[in-house]
Amino acid sequence: QVQLVESGGGLVQAGGSLRLSCAHSGSSRSVDDMGWFRQVPGGQRELVASISRGGSTNYGFFVKGRFTISRDAAKNTVYLQMDSLMPEDTAVYYCHARRRTRIVEQSDVDYWGQGTQVTVSS
């Protein structure tokens, strides 16, 4: 079982920056894609950013341009650099990893971190 551990959350003023880190257990081949989702109480989980093993990235519409995701496979770590933070970014941010089964009959395996709180004050 792959475990994900996030760090870097906290309280920041609007316009400030935070860098989230997520380290996963196991080998570099334990997961394929990694990313970040966020969720507010009562809200839906939404994609913030993701990055594939090959380095292709995908960003949520409302965060692209302000956030940057990167990956260091040697350290089993993915980072999310968040700049120009806004109060609307306040949420619990969850690290996510996906292991592709590469088997048609089975779904991919998803792993989730415990979440780290990001609070942006105005």
N, C-alpha and C positions, 0 to 999 in steps of 0.2 A: 504494500500500500504506500503510495506516494504521499508524503506530507508536505504541505506548503506553509511557510511561516512568513508573515508580512511584518514590515516595520516601516517607520518613517511618518506615520500619521501624527496628527496633532492639531493644534489651534494656530491659525494664521490669519492675518488681516487681509482684507480684500486687496488684490494686486500683488500679493506676496507669492512665494513659491514653496513647494515641498517636493521632496523626492521620496517616493515609495520604493521599497525593495521587497522582493519576494524570492526566497530561496527554497528550492525543492530538494527533497531527499532522493537518494538513488543515483543512478548514473545519468549521464547526459541523454541517454536513449530512453530513459524512463518516461519521458513526456515528449510530445511533438510540438504542440502549440501552447503558448502561454499568453496570458493577458490579464486585464483588470476589468472588473465589473463594479458597479456601485449601486447602492440601494438605500433609499430613505424609508423610514417606518411607514408601512402601508402602501409603499410604492412598488413599482416593478423593478426588477433587476435589469440594468441596462449596461450595454457594452461601453467601456471607456476606451480601451485600446487593446489590441492583440498583436502578437508577432509569431510568425511561424518559425519552424526550424531553419528554413531557408532565408529568413530575414524579412520576408514580406510583412508589411504592417497594415493594420486596419484601425480606424478611429471612429468613435462615435461622432455623429454629425456636429454636435454642439461643443465638442472638446478639441476637435482637430484644429491645429494651428496654435493651440496653447499648451497642449501636452505632447510629450514625446516618449515613446516606449523604446526600450533597448534591451538587449539580451547579452549576457556573458555566459556562454555555455560552459566554459571552463570552471566557472564558479557556481554553476547551477542556479543562476540568479537572473531575474528579470527586473528592470527598473521602470519606473514611471516618473518622469520629470514633469511636474505640474507648475506652470507659470501662469501669471495673470489670473490667479484664482479669484473666483467670485462666490458670493454667498450661496448661489445656486449649486455650487459644487459640493456643498456640505452633504455628506453621506458616509455610510460605511463602505469602504472600498475592499473588495475581495479579490485576492489573487486567484487565478484560475489556470488550470493546466489540463490539457487534453492529450490522451494517449490514443492514437489511431489504432484500431484493432486490425485494420486492413483485411477484415473478414466481412463479407457482405451480410452474412446472417446475424452479425452482432453489432451493437451500437458501440461507438467510441466510449472510452472511459474518461469521465470528468473528475477532476480533483479540485477541491476548494480549500482555501485558507480560512482562518477563523475571522478574518476581517480586521481592518484598522480604521479607526474613526478619523475622518478629516472634517474639521470644522473651520469655516471661513467666516469671519466676522466683518461686518460692514463698517 
